[in-house]
Amino acid sequence: MSPERKYLGEFEQMVAAAILRLGEKAYGVSIIQTIEERTGRPVSSGALSVTLDRMEKKGLLRSRLGDADDGRGGRPRRYVDLTAEGREAASEARAAMLRLWQGLGTAYER
């Protein structure tokens, strides 16, 4: 990772995982559906949009516009993909969480 480490917050980790899972099909609605289906948590399109913008400014993802879609009033979809730095940040965040939970067994069930 670059000298200035980039850490992912909880929602950014979910977004990164959804993007990795979806691959080339990662865009707003598909990311929201994936997170909601996998976590059971509601996701607003506004929260996702702000997060995608923030992650792009950090250099963690890149976006591209697809073709215009008549079903969307002629607006194109914004497809996203993690950059190498974004993949590394996601990998480091996952590893950190696994280390933190390792060895706890059922301690969190009290």
N, C-alpha and C positions, 0 to 999 in steps of 0.2 A: 504494500500500500504506500501511497505517497507520504512524505514527511509529515504532512498535516493529516492525521488520521481522521477518517470520517466514520462516525458511529451511527447506527440505525436505531431509531426509536421503535417501540412495539408495533405501531401501525405501519411504519416503513418496512419492517421485517415481513409483515403479512403481505404487503404490496409486492415486495421483492420476490417472495415465495410464489405468489400468484403469477407474476410475470414469468418466472422460470418454468412453472407448471404449464402455462399457456403457450409459451414459445412465440411463434410468429402471429398467433391469434390474440395477443395481449392488447386489449384496448379497454376503455373505460367500463363499459357494461360487462364485458367478460371478466374483468378483474373483480368488479363488485360481486358478480354472481359466484365466482370461485371463492372469494373470502367468506361470503355469507353462507355458502353451502358447507364449507370446511370448518368454519368456526361457530356458526350459529349466531353470529353477531351482525346486526344491521350496519350497512355502510352507506353513507350519503354520497351522492355524486360530487357535491361541493368539497367534502373532506378529501375525496380521492383526487380531485382536480388540483387542489392546493398542494397535496402531498406529491403528486407527480411533478408539478412545477418546481417544488423545493428540491426534489431529488435530481431533477435535470440541472438545476442551477449548481448543485453540489458536484455535478459530473458523474452521478451514479447511474443515470439512464439517459437514453437519447430517444427522441420521438420523431415520427414521420407521419405525414398525412397520406391516407389512402385515397382512392378514387371517390369522387362525389357520389352520394347515395340518395336516390330519389325518395326512399323511405325515411330519410333524415332531412327532408326539405332541401336536398342538394348539398348538404354539408358533408365533408369527408370525415371519416373516422380518424382519430389520433392513435396510431399504433405506437407501442413503446417496447424497448428492449433494454436490459441492463448492460452497462459498459463493463469492461474488464474490472474497473475499480468498483463498480456496483456489485459485481459477482463476488469479488474479494470481500467487500464489506458485509455482504449477506452471509458468506461462509464463516467469517470471523464472528459475526453476531450469533449464528447458530452454534458454533463451537463454544462460545462463552456461556450461552444458556445451558448447553448440555453439561459443561463442567460445573456450573452452579447447582444444577439439579442432581448431579451424580452423587450417589451414596445417601440420598435422603430417604430412600425407601418410601415409607408411608408417613413420615414425620409431618407432612403437610395436612394430614387427615385429622389431626387432633381437634 
